[in-house]
Amino acid sequence: MSGDIHPSAVIDPAARIGAGCEIGPFCVVGPQVELGRGVVLKSHVVVTGETVIGDETIVFPFASIGEVPQDLKYRGERARLEIGQRNRIREYVTMNPGTEGGGGVTRVGDDGLFMAGSHVAHDCQIGDRVILVNNASVAGHCVLEDDVIIGGLSGVHQWVRIGRGAMIGAVTMVTADVIPFGLVQGPRGHLDGLNLVGLKRRGASRADIHALREMLGKLGQGSFRDTARHMVDEDHGPMVREVLNFILGPSDRSFLAPHP
């Protein structure tokens, strides 16, 4: 064991603590936990279960990381939570490991920001640079690709996929898949165009944005999957192709669509 460990912290001798870790007052670290180099647990943090936290991740007070899934089908089977590097996990965040029915592993990528009170449920697959704003909740088996933002007080229904660069507005319930770069908002979310702010921040060209807008107009004229099948062999550029491949990907859920 190495690093700056407060004497009130309760750390199982079997836990693996990386070099330079800081573990503050009244933290609890279980026997199957592995903390990477330079991880900081501020205070009153519980990290338990078969949980790996990557280098330089900071966990703020009263977060609960790796506790058993909130799934009545869970029967104590082996389950794992893998959290990447340089994440900021704020106060009262909860992240649960996987279940047998979902592959057994919850994964969180690198450089994410999980703001106060947000929740990542069992078997979720969370990409890099994802932001969950205060009290956003992601239900079991969801996939959030890179650069997704979930607004405050929003909920994502189980098994939903949210494509790269999409943004979900505040106080929105997401019940179906969201295409990459989409913007979704409303009490029962609908597709409200493109996440233009996110696209511009990532350096998307005017041509890319124009192509995405043109594609979105075509998608709104009928079934997303039928339209995507007709468009996928045409040359629309890499961003449009990414959206079309997402639509034709392995999911049986419907898609959030624009209002008629």
Secondary structure, DSSP 8 states (H G I E B T S, - for coil): --SEE-TT-EE-TT-EE-TT-EE-TT-EE-TT-EE-TT-EE-SS-EE-SEEEE-TT-EE-TT-EES---S-TT--S---EEEE-SS-EE-TT-EE----GGGTSEEEE-SS-EE-TT-EE-TT-EE-TT-EE-TT-EE-TT-EE-TT-EE-TT-EE-TT-EE-TT-EE-SS-EE-SBB-TTEEEETTBTEEEEE-HHHHHHTT--HHHHHHHHHHHHHHTTS-HHHHHHHHTTS---HHHHHHHHHHTSS----B-----
